[in-house]
Amino acid sequence: MLALKATAVLLVAAYLAATAALALFQRRLQYLPDSRHVTPIEAGLDGVDELRLSTEDGETLVAWAAPPREGRPFLLYFHGNAGALIDRIPRFRGFIERGYGFLAVAYRGYGGSTGAPTQDGLMRDADAAYRAALARGADARRLVLIGESLGSGVATALAATHESAALVLDSPFSSAVDVAEARYGLIPVRWLMADQFRSDLAIREVRVPLLIAHGDKDAVVPIALGRRLFDLANEPKSFILAPGAGHLVLGREEIYPRLFAWIDATLDATQTVER
C-alpha cells in the first residue's frame, strides 16, 4: 500500500512538473526562430530586394520583395514557426517564374529581424508587411495572402481584418491550441497557452476565396484540423488533398501547378465581376 501511495505521489509530481514546464517554456516550443540572415543576392535570387520594415512597436524586420509583371498578382507570404526565408527559395523562384510579385517577411526574432516572437508581435509584423506591400504598389484587389503552418494563423487573422483578393493556407490548423491539445492531450493546454492563434474564430470573418492544401500524412498539424478550418470557412472555398504527403505541400511538384491555376482563375473571376 505504501509503495502504491509513493508511486501515485511521484506520478502526480511528474505531471505537475511537466505542466509547469510547458507553461513556463511554451514559447520556446511554439517558436523556433532561425537567426540566419542571408540576402537575396547571396541566395541567388535575381530581381529580389531586401527591405527593412518598421513595426508599430519599434521592431525592425527583414523582408524580401519582388515586383509582379504587368497584370499579375502580388503575394504576401507568411512562413511557419521554424527556418528562415532562405528555406523558402524554391517557392519564391516559382512565384517569380510565374510573373507574380511577392513580399515575404521574416518575423521578429527570425532571419535578421529584431525582437522575440509572440502572437501579438507576429500580427504587428503582418500589419507592417501588408503596409509595405501596398507602399510598393500592390493593389489590395490583386493581393493574395499565403500562410504556411503557423503562418496560416497569421494570414487568416490578417485576411479577417484587411482587404485582399484571396487567402491560401498550406497545412493550416483550426487553432494552435488544437495542435497543442493533440500533442499534449493530458495537460490542460487550453488554460495555459498564451498564443492560441484562433483561426477557427477569425476564418468566419474572411470573405474572400479560400484555398487550403494539406497532406493526409501530416504529423505536425493533423489534417483533421485543416479540414475543421475548411468546414468553418465561408464560400467560395477549395481544398487540395495531397495523398501520402506530410507537412507543407504547396511546393510539391504535383501541387504547385494547381496553386497557380487556382490563383489565376480566382483573380480573373474577381476582375470579371468588378468589370
N, C-alpha and C positions, 0 to 999 in steps of 0.2 A: 504493500500500500504506500509506504514512504517513497519507494522507487517511482511509483506512478505519479505521485504528487510532485516529486522533484522533476520528472520528465515534463509534466504539464507546466510547471513554473518556467522551465527552460524554453519550452515552445512558445509560451506567451511572451517571455522576454525577447526571444528571437524575432517574433512577429512585430513587437513594438519597436525594436531596434531597426528592423527593415522599413517599417512605416516612417519612422523618424528620418532615416537616411534618404528615403525617396522625397520626403517633404523638404529636407534641407538642401539636397543636391539635384532637385528636379530639373533645373535649367541646364545643368551640365549634361544631363541625359537627353534633354529635348533638343538642345542646340549643340552642334559640333562644328564650331567655326574653324575654317581653314584660312590661315593668315597669309597664304601665298599671294603675292601681288605681282602679276605678270601683265605687261602692257599688250594691247592688241598686236602691235608690231612684233614683239617678242613671241607672240603666239602664232604669228604667220597669217594674221587676218588683215588683208589689204582693204582700205576704204573704211575702216572702223576707227572711230575716235574714242579716246579715253576722256571721260568727263569727271569733274568734281562737283557733286551736288551738296547743297546745304539743307539740312533739315530744320524744322521749326524749333527744335530743342538744341540746336547748336552742333550737331554731329556733321562730319564731312564724309560723304560716300563716294566710292569709286563706281563708275558706270561705263559700259561700253555701248556705243551707239553708231548706227549706220543709216543713211537716208534711203528711202524707197525709190525705185524707179517710178516714173510718172504714172499715176493712176493705180499704183499698187498699195496694199495696206501697210500699216505700221503696227508692229507687235511690241507690247510692253511685257517683258519676261521676268518672272519671279522664280528663283531657284529654290531648291529644297533645303533641308537643315544641315547638310554636310557638303564638303567640297568647295570649289571656287569657280569663278566664271570660266577659267581655262578648261574645266572639266566639261563645259557645255559647247566647246568649239564645233563639234560635228553638227549640232543643231543650228548654231549661228551661221555656219557655212551654208547649210541648207536654206536658211532664210535669204541669205544674200544671193545665192544662185537662182532662187525663185523671184528675185526682184523686190522682196519685202524689205522694208525698213524695220529696225528694231532698236530697242533700248533695254539693256539688262543691267540691273543694279546689284551690287554686292551689298548685302545687308550690313548694318553696323556690326563691327567685330569680325567681318569676313573680308578677305582679299584686299587689304589696304584701307578699308573703311574704319573710322574711329568708333569708339563706344563698345557696348556689350548688348547682345540680343535679348529682347523681351517682346511680348506680343504688341504692347503699345508702341515700342520702338520700331518694330517692323512695319507697323501701319503708318507711322510717320515717314519711314523710308519709302513706302509705297506712294504716299502722297507727294513726296519730293520727286520721285521718278515720274509720276504722272504729270506734274507741272513741267518737268524738264522735257518730256515728250511733246507736250503742246508748244513749249517755247521753241522747239526745233522744227515746228511746222506741222506736226501731226494733227490731223483732223479727227476729233473725237468720233465722228460718224464713220471713220475708216480705221479706228483703233481697236485692236484685238488684245484682250488681256489673257496672258497664258501663265498658269501656275503649275509647278510640279511638286507633288508630295506636300511638304509643309507650305510651300509657296501657293498651293491651291487654297489654303485658308486665307492667305494674304490677298490673292487675286479675287476670290469670291467676295470678301468684305469690301474690297475696293469697287467691284462691279455693282455692289448694292447701293453705293453712295455717290459714284462718279459716272459721268456719261461715257459710254463706249459702244462699239458696234457688235461685239461678240465676246464670249468667255470660253476659254479652252482649259481643261483641267486634266493633268496627267497623274494617274494613281492617287486620286483625292480621297479625303476622309469626310465623314459626316461631321466629325469634330475631333480635335486632337485628344480630348479626354476619352472618347470612344476607343481610340487606338491604345491609350494607356490602360483602359479597363480590360481590353482584350489581352494585354501583355501581363498586367499585374492584377488579375481578377480578384484576389483575396484581400487586396488593400483598397480602402475607400478613397481612390484617387479623385473621384468627383468632388470630394470635400476638400482635398488637399491641393489640387492642381491650380496654379495661378494663371497659366497661359493656355486656355482651353480651345481657342480658335473655333468658335461655334458656327461653322459653315452651315449647319443644319438650320440655324436661325437666319443667317444672312442670305441664304440662297432664295428665300421666299420673296426677298425684295429685288432680286435680279430679274430684269425684264427684257434681256437681250438673248439671242440664240445661244445655246449652250452645247458644247461638245465635251464628253467625258471619255477618256481612254483608260483601260485598266486591264492588267493581266490576271488571269484566273489562278495563277500560282504565286501571287504576291504575298511574300512572308513578312513584309514590313507594314503595309496597310492592307488588311484583308479586303478582297474585292466586295464583300458584303457591305462594307462601309461606303465604298464608292457607289454601289447600287442604291444604298439608302439615300445618299445625297441626290442621286439622279431622280429617284421617286418623289422627292420633295420639291424638285425644281419645276418652274413654270415652263410651259411650251413656248417656243419650239425648242426641242432638245434631241440630241442624238447620243448614242452610246456605242463605242467601238470596243469590242471584246478582243483581247489578244490571247488566244488559246496557248496554254503552256508557258506563258511569259511571266516573269517575276515583276519586280518593282521598276517603274519608269519604262514606258513603252512607246512614247511618241516618236522616238528616234529610231525605232526598229524599221528595217528595210521594207517590211510589208505594211507598216502603219503610216510612215511619213507621207507617202503619196495621198493617202486618204485624208490626212490632216490638211494638206494643201488644197485638195479638191473641195473639202468642206468649207474652208475659209473663203476661197474664191467664189463658190456658189452662194454662200451666205451673204457676203458683201455685195455681190452682183444683184441678188434678190432685194436686198435693202435699198440699193441705189435705184433699182427699178421702181420700187414703191414710192420713193421720195420724188421721182420724176412725175 
